[in-house]
């Protein structure tokens, strides 16, 4: 497990060193770490059923 974390940290360091901006955005960090966000289901327009 520790080797995976070290590898991910290395990926972040490489991305940070190649970035044009001063800091990596949250989206860029997620991209580097290959984060996949769950898709939210659309909620019904009227969850109570009342009209």
C-alpha positions in Angstrom: 0.0 0.0 0.0 2.8 2.4 0.8 4.4 2.0 -2.6 1.1 2.9 -4.3 0.9 6.1 -2.2 4.5 7.0 -3.0 3.8 6.4 -6.7 0.7 8.7 -6.5 2.7 11.4 -4.7 5.4 11.2 -7.4 2.7 11.7 -10.1 1.5 14.8 -8.2 5.1 16.1 -7.9 5.6 15.7 -11.7 2.3 17.3 -12.5 3.1 20.3 -10.2 6.6 20.7 -11.7 5.1 20.8 -15.2 2.2 23.2 -14.4 2.1 26.7 -15.7 0.1 28.0 -12.7 1.4 28.3 -9.2 -0.9 25.6 -7.8 -2.7 22.6 -9.3 -6.5 23.0 -9.4 -8.7 20.4 -7.7 -9.7 19.1 -11.1 -6.1 18.7 -12.2 -5.2 16.9 -9.0 -8.2 14.5 -9.6 -7.1 14.0 -13.1 -3.5 13.1 -12.1 -4.8 10.8 -9.3 -7.4 9.2 -11.7 -10.3 10.1 -9.3 -13.6 9.0 -10.6 -16.6 10.7 -9.1 -19.9 8.8 -8.8 -22.7 10.0 -11.1 -25.6 11.5 -9.1 -29.1 10.4 -10.0 -31.5 13.2 -10.8 -34.0 13.6 -8.0 -37.7 13.8 -8.8 -39.1 17.3 -9.3 -41.6 16.8 -6.5 -40.4 14.1 -4.1 -43.4 14.4 -1.8 -45.8 13.4 -4.5 -48.1 16.4 -3.8 -49.4 18.5 -6.7 
